[in-house]
Amino acid sequence: MDLMRKLAILTESAKYDAACTSSGASARQNRGDGIGSTIAAGCCHTFSADGRCVTLLKVLMSNECVYDCRYCVNRRSNEVERASFTPRELAELTLEFYRRNYIEGLFLSSGVCGSPDGTMERMIRTLELLRYDHRFYGYIHAKAIPGASPELVERMGLLADRLSVNIELPSEASLRLLAPHKTRAAILGPMAQIARTARQNRQELVRYRHTPVFAAAGQATQMIIGATPESDYQILRLAEGLYRKYALKRVFYSAYIPAVADSLLPTPDQKPPLLREHRLYQADFLLRQYHFAADEVLSAEHPHFSPYLDPKCSWALYHPQHFPVDVQTADYRTLLRVPGIGPKSARRILDARRAGSLSNADLGRMGVVLRRARYFILTRDQPTGVKLGREAIARALLDPAAFSHGAEQLSLFAPPRLEPAISGAAPTLPEAVEEVIASLPHPL
């Protein structure tokens, strides 16, 4: 098979991996083989450990798979065109793309071709060719195959900057139902090994600086959202447990795209739950950067996010006893709980208030989103807070994404979405306000 045909098949097959910021991007002027020409498949963007946004070739080693996971477009029983790279083909292709300045690194995954160990051997051989034969030191994110031997996972971690093992579905029951060839133990085992080995490696590097670095950018995972009935609360508690137990850098949430017909899955004419995915990412940031716990954001009594409010605004409306917050005296963690104040602006407030009292204009210059924050703070020109009824505050905090173009992971090139974010008839503003107010357990 022609190499470019393989590339088209295997980059298309890789597009459902969500551990990148955007994918499937075409250059605006893509008209042939001239300088700067690219192809639509394969380019994605992610952020490296030092904060740089890098462009990666996102591709599968092979889309052949011995498993028959019902949600996967590459499952054994699905009739799709199959292709596989040899390690040398993929290594040389990556280098050619790098030399043309198309990419800065590689995102490598694979279907399970033959056995987990055999698949990992081929992926590792590709990375060895890049690292050792061609001395390629660009960013590499590799997906470890569940069920592979610990020795192979360790070898891959010494070659890749970041490792990930997809947890796939939010519960063991869903995994048994939709992916009977995979087990929770086979997925969590490599995750535990990666966390343990990375911790030991950091300790060794303190004493021996020439120790080979193991997965310097840490590990991540991905779970599919909307294919199974788990609530947002269950998903968020699972993510919190993964962060705590396995020291993950990121949990990626992938709105299920109905790509294959199956009686146990949403039908192909249903739209992916992109707004729900967006809310989970927002809540995930609350866990990782804002010191929230999953049980604070949601509960068994309120297990789903409001489509009309981002999780932080929703929490603030549910907990009026914590507000208003005086920006002159509040500590860092208290400031972080105010809608519209993030880590950077909270630190700027702590520094600036030493020189004098702060006004709303001062906060705006520091990056505070006053459209949300002003209802929850005390400032020099707002010493008693904003006195508004709950209807007015709820209306002011409604998220426009729930009524217009929806929300999804950031894409640098994708055209604007025109579909409404909420399936069915789009709600009117009064209906949304009424629903939000009816759900509040405390008066404002």
C-alpha positions in Angstrom: 0.0 0.0 0.0 1.2 3.5 -0.8 2.7 5.3 2.2 0.5 8.4 1.9 -2.6 6.1 1.7 -1.4 4.5 5.0 -0.9 7.9 6.5 -4.5 9.0 5.5 -6.0 5.8 7.0 -4.0 5.8 10.2 -4.4 9.5 11.0 -8.1 9.3 10.4 -8.3 6.3 12.7 -6.4 8.3 15.4 -8.7 11.3 15.5 -10.9 9.9 18.3 -8.0 10.1 20.8 -8.7 13.3 22.7 -5.4 13.8 24.4 -4.5 16.8 22.2 -6.0 20.3 21.8 -7.0 20.1 18.2 -6.8 17.7 15.3 -7.6 17.2 11.7 -6.4 20.7 10.7 -5.8 21.8 7.2 -3.8 24.8 6.1 -5.9 27.5 4.6 -4.1 27.2 1.2 -3.6 23.5 0.7 -3.3 23.2 -3.0 -0.7 20.7 -4.0 2.8 19.7 -3.2 4.5 23.2 -2.9 6.5 24.5 0.0 4.4 24.7 3.1 1.6 22.4 1.8 0.1 20.1 4.5 -2.6 17.5 4.5 -5.8 17.5 6.5 -5.1 14.4 8.5 -2.6 14.0 11.3 -1.8 17.4 12.8 -2.7 18.2 16.3 -1.6 20.6 19.1 -0.8 19.9 22.7 1.1 21.6 25.5 4.5 20.3 26.6 5.7 20.1 30.2 7.3 23.5 30.0 4.1 25.1 28.7 4.9 25.4 25.0 2.2 24.6 22.4 3.6 22.1 20.0 2.3 20.5 16.8 2.3 16.7 16.7 1.8 14.0 14.1 -1.1 12.1 15.6 -1.2 8.6 14.2 -1.8 4.9 14.9 0.8 2.3 14.4 -1.9 0.1 13.1 -5.7 0.2 13.0 -5.9 -3.6 13.0 -7.3 -4.8 16.3 -8.0 -8.1 17.9 -10.5 -6.5 20.3 -14.2 -5.9 19.6 -14.9 -2.8 21.7 -18.4 -1.7 20.7 -17.7 2.0 20.7 -14.5 1.9 18.7 -14.4 2.6 14.9 -11.4 0.2 14.6 -13.0 -2.7 16.4 -12.5 -6.2 14.9 -16.0 -6.6 13.5 -16.2 -3.2 11.9 -15.6 -3.1 8.1 -13.0 -0.4 7.7 -9.9 -0.2 5.5 -7.0 -1.6 7.4 -3.3 -0.5 7.4 -0.2 -0.8 9.4 3.2 1.1 9.5 6.5 -0.7 9.9 8.6 0.9 12.6 11.0 2.3 10.0 8.3 3.7 7.8 6.8 5.6 10.7 10.1 6.8 12.0 11.2 8.1 8.6 7.8 9.7 8.0 8.0 11.6 11.4 11.5 12.8 10.5 10.4 14.0 7.1 7.5 15.9 8.6 9.8 17.4 11.2 12.3 18.5 8.6 9.6 20.3 6.6 8.5 22.1 9.9 5.1 20.5 9.8 5.4 19.1 13.3 7.5 19.3 16.4 6.8 15.8 17.8 4.8 12.6 17.7 1.6 11.3 19.3 1.6 7.5 18.8 -1.1 5.0 19.6 -2.2 1.7 18.1 -4.8 -0.9 17.8 -3.9 -4.2 19.4 -2.4 -6.0 16.5 -1.8 -9.7 17.5 -1.1 -9.2 21.2 -0.5 -6.3 23.6 3.2 -7.2 23.9 3.7 -7.5 20.2 2.1 -4.1 19.6 4.2 -2.5 22.2 7.4 -4.0 20.7 6.6 -2.4 17.4 5.8 1.0 19.0 9.0 0.9 21.1 11.0 0.0 18.0 9.7 3.1 16.3 10.7 5.3 19.2 14.1 3.6 19.4 14.8 4.4 15.8 13.8 8.0 16.4 15.7 8.5 19.6 18.8 6.4 19.0 19.4 6.0 15.3 18.2 9.5 14.2 18.8 11.4 17.5 15.4 12.9 17.5 14.6 14.8 20.7 11.2 16.2 19.9 8.2 15.8 22.1 6.7 12.2 22.0 3.4 11.2 23.6 2.9 7.4 23.5 -0.1 5.3 24.5 0.8 2.2 26.5 -1.3 -0.8 25.6 -3.3 -2.3 28.5 -2.2 -5.9 29.2 1.4 -5.3 28.1 4.2 -6.6 30.3 5.7 -4.2 32.9 9.2 -4.4 31.2 7.8 -3.0 28.0 5.9 -0.2 29.8 9.2 0.8 31.4 11.1 0.7 28.1 8.5 2.9 26.5 8.6 5.4 29.4 12.4 5.8 28.9 11.7 6.8 25.3 8.6 9.0 25.5 8.1 12.3 27.2 4.5 11.4 28.2 2.7 8.1 28.6 -1.0 7.5 28.8 -3.2 4.5 29.3 -6.9 5.1 28.3 -9.3 4.2 31.1 -11.9 4.2 28.3 -15.2 4.2 30.3 -16.2 5.6 33.7 -17.2 2.3 35.4 -16.2 -1.3 35.4 -19.8 -2.4 34.6 -19.7 -0.3 31.4 -16.3 -1.7 30.5 -17.6 -5.2 30.8 -20.6 -4.4 28.7 -18.9 -2.5 25.8 -15.3 -3.7 26.0 -15.4 -7.3 27.3 -11.8 -8.0 26.2 -10.5 -5.3 28.5 -10.4 -5.4 32.3 -10.0 -2.7 34.9 -7.0 -4.4 36.3 -5.2 -4.4 32.9 -5.8 -0.7 32.6 -5.0 0.4 36.2 -1.9 -1.9 36.5 0.2 0.1 33.9 -1.1 3.4 35.4 0.1 2.4 38.8 3.4 1.2 37.4 4.0 4.5 35.6 3.2 6.5 38.7 5.5 4.4 40.8 8.4 4.3 38.4 8.2 8.1 37.8 8.3 8.7 41.5 11.4 6.5 41.9 13.0 8.1 38.9 12.6 11.6 40.4 14.3 10.4 43.6 17.2 8.8 41.6 17.7 12.0 39.6 18.3 13.9 42.8 21.2 11.6 43.6 22.4 10.7 40.1 21.9 13.4 37.5 22.8 11.1 34.6 20.0 8.6 35.4 17.8 8.2 32.3 14.6 10.2 32.6 11.3 8.2 32.7 8.2 10.0 31.2 9.3 13.5 32.2 5.9 15.0 31.3 4.0 12.5 33.4 1.0 10.4 32.4 -2.5 11.1 31.2 -5.7 9.2 30.5 -8.9 9.5 28.5 -12.5 8.4 29.1 -15.5 8.4 26.8 -18.4 10.6 27.9 -22.0 10.0 26.9 -21.8 6.4 25.6 -22.9 5.0 29.0 -25.2 6.2 31.7 -22.8 7.3 34.4 -23.5 10.8 35.9 -21.2 13.8 35.9 -20.7 13.2 39.7 -19.5 9.6 39.1 -17.1 10.8 36.4 -15.7 13.7 38.4 -15.1 11.5 41.5 -13.3 9.0 39.3 -11.1 11.7 37.9 -10.3 13.0 41.4 -9.3 9.5 42.5 -7.1 9.1 39.4 -5.3 12.4 40.1 -4.8 11.5 43.7 -3.7 7.8 43.3 -1.8 7.9 40.1 -0.5 11.5 40.0 -1.9 12.1 36.5 -1.2 15.3 34.7 -4.5 15.3 32.8 -7.7 13.4 32.5 -9.1 14.0 29.0 -12.9 13.7 28.4 -14.0 12.6 24.9 -17.7 13.3 24.0 -18.8 10.0 22.4 -19.2 10.4 18.6 -21.6 7.8 17.3 -19.3 6.4 14.6 -20.6 2.8 14.6 -24.1 1.4 14.9 -24.8 -0.7 18.0 -27.9 -1.4 20.0 -26.1 -0.6 23.3 -24.8 2.8 22.1 -26.4 6.1 21.1 -27.6 6.1 17.4 -25.4 7.6 14.7 -27.9 10.5 14.2 -27.4 11.8 17.8 -25.0 14.6 18.3 -22.0 14.2 20.6 -22.5 15.8 24.1 -20.0 18.6 23.5 -21.4 21.0 26.1 -21.3 18.2 28.8 -17.6 17.5 27.8 -16.9 21.3 28.2 -18.5 21.4 31.7 -16.4 18.4 32.7 -13.2 20.1 31.6 -14.2 23.2 33.5 -14.8 21.1 36.6 -11.5 19.3 36.1 -9.7 22.7 36.2 -11.5 23.3 39.6 -10.0 20.1 40.9 -6.5 20.6 39.6 -5.9 24.3 40.0 -8.6 25.8 42.3 -8.4 23.3 45.2 -12.0 22.1 44.9 -13.1 18.6 45.8 -15.5 16.6 43.6 -18.0 16.4 46.5 -18.1 20.2 46.6 -18.8 20.7 42.9 -21.5 18.0 42.6 -23.3 15.5 45.0 -25.4 12.4 44.8 -28.5 14.6 45.1 -27.3 16.9 42.3 -25.2 14.6 40.1 -25.3 16.6 36.8 -23.9 20.0 35.8 -26.3 22.7 34.8 -26.1 23.3 31.0 -26.6 27.0 31.7 -23.9 27.8 34.2 -20.2 26.9 34.4 -19.4 24.8 37.5 -17.7 27.6 39.5 -20.6 30.0 39.1 -23.0 27.2 39.9 -21.1 26.5 43.1 -21.1 30.1 44.1 -24.9 30.3 43.6 -25.3 27.2 45.7 -23.2 28.5 48.6 -24.2 32.2 49.2 -22.9 31.9 52.8 -19.3 32.2 51.5 -19.9 35.6 49.9 -19.3 38.5 49.4 -15.5 38.1 49.7 -13.4 41.1 50.7 -10.5 41.3 48.2 -8.5 43.3 50.7 -8.4 40.6 53.3 -9.2 37.2 51.7 -6.5 34.6 51.5 -5.4 33.0 48.2 -7.7 30.0 48.4 -10.7 32.1 49.2 -10.0 34.4 46.3 -9.8 31.3 44.0 -13.4 30.4 44.8 -14.8 33.7 43.5 -16.2 33.3 39.9 -14.0 35.4 37.5 -10.8 35.1 39.6 -8.2 32.7 38.5 -4.8 31.7 39.9 -2.9 34.5 38.1 -5.3 37.3 39.1 -5.5 36.0 42.7 -1.8 36.3 43.0 -1.9 39.8 41.5 -4.5 40.8 44.0 -2.3 39.6 46.9 0.6 41.6 45.6 -1.3 44.8 44.7 -3.3 45.2 47.8 -0.2 45.8 49.8 0.1 49.2 48.2 -3.5 50.3 48.9 -7.2 49.4 48.5 -8.4 48.0 45.2 -11.3 49.1 43.0 -13.2 47.3 40.4 -11.1 49.0 37.7 -7.9 47.8 39.4 -9.2 44.2 39.4 -10.1 44.5 35.7 -6.6 45.5 34.9 -5.3 42.4 36.8 -7.4 40.0 34.6 -10.4 39.5 36.9 -13.6 38.8 34.9 -15.8 41.5 36.5 -18.9 40.3 34.6 -18.9 37.4 37.0 -16.9 38.5 40.0 -18.7 41.7 40.8 -21.6 39.9 42.4 -19.4 38.1 44.9 -16.8 40.7 46.1 -16.3 43.8 48.2 -14.0 46.5 46.8 -13.2 50.1 47.5 -16.0 51.4 45.2 -18.3 48.5 46.1 -17.9 48.3 49.9 -21.2 46.6 50.6 -21.4 44.4 47.6 -23.9 44.3 44.7 -27.5 44.2 46.0 -29.4 42.2 43.4 -32.1 39.5 43.6 -31.4 35.9 42.7 -33.1 36.3 39.3 -30.8 39.1 38.3 -27.6 37.3 39.4 -28.7 34.0 37.7 -29.5 35.9 34.5 -26.1 37.7 34.5 -24.2 34.4 35.0 -25.8 32.4 32.3 -23.3 30.9 29.9 -24.0 32.1 26.3 -22.5 28.8 25.0 -25.7 27.0 26.1 -27.8 29.0 23.7 -25.6 29.4 20.6 -22.7 27.6 19.2 -22.0 25.0 21.9 -18.6 24.2 23.3 -15.8 21.8 22.6 -12.0 21.4 22.9 -10.1 24.4 21.5 -9.4 24.1 17.8 -7.1 26.5 16.0 -8.5 25.8 12.6 -12.0 24.3 12.9 -14.9 26.3 11.4 -17.4 27.7 13.8 -20.1 25.3 15.0 -23.6 26.2 14.0 -25.6 23.6 15.9 -27.2 24.5 19.2 -25.3 23.2 22.2 -28.4 21.5 23.8 -30.2 18.9 21.9 -33.9 19.4 21.2 -35.6 22.7 21.2 -33.3 25.6 22.3 -34.4 27.0 25.7 -35.4 30.6 26.0 -33.7 32.9 28.4 -36.6 33.0 30.9 -36.9 29.2 30.9 -33.2 28.9 31.6 -33.3 31.4 34.5 -36.3 29.7 36.0 -34.7 26.3 35.8 -31.5 27.6 37.5 -33.4 29.3 40.3 -35.6 26.3 40.9 -32.5 24.1 41.5 -30.9 26.4 44.1 -31.1 24.9 47.6 -30.5 28.3 49.4 -31.9 31.7 48.9 -29.5 34.4 47.7 
